[in-house]
Amino acid sequence: MTKKKKPISKYQPWIDAQRHFHLSDEQVLMARELGLNPHKFGKLANARDEPWKSPLPEYIEELYLKHMKKTTTGSVRTFAQMVRDEKQKKTKPAKTPAEPGAGAVRATETDTPEHPSVNPDSPAGSGDVK
């Protein structure tokens, strides 16, 4: 019998990158807002043979400051909080739409008043006024 695997959340690549590159929750959120790809962090990360590169956490913070003109993201939520919020959203029952005749008012031809200053018999654009 095989074990049931957990469904992979859309945050899993970010969680893996956070563990692998020792990033804080705020740095991961900055990278997400910048649109960085977590699969390509290996290229951006500093290696011992590439001393000219800054460490990845510092690089993300520099990019965020440069593009967003601020140093922090504001409120920081962990991935566990995000997953929990999504689950709560899914378990809430969706609001049922109101019945069609309950509160909606339908406009009929008699409800829409015609403009009183325009003569319907005159050709369009002639400017005849009653």
QUISULFEN-V256493 format. One line per field, one symbol per residue. ss: DSSP state (A for helix, B for strand, O for the rest). phi: phi as a letter, one per 30 degrees, with the letter a starting at -180 (. if undefined). A space follows every 10 residues. Layout:
BEGIN
ss = ???
phi = ???
END
This chain:
BEGIN
ss = OOOOOOOOOO OAAAAAAAAA AOOOAAAAAA AAAAOOOAAA AAAAOOOOOO OOOOOAAAAA AAAAAAAAOO OOOOOOOOAA AAAAAAAAAA AOOOOOOOOO OOOOOOOOOO OOOOOOOBOO OOOOOOOOBO
phi = .cddcddddd cedddddddd chcddddddd ddddidcddc ddddddcddb ddddeeeddd dddddddcib cbdjdccddd dddddddddd ddddddddde cdbdccdcdd dddddddcdd ddddididcd
END
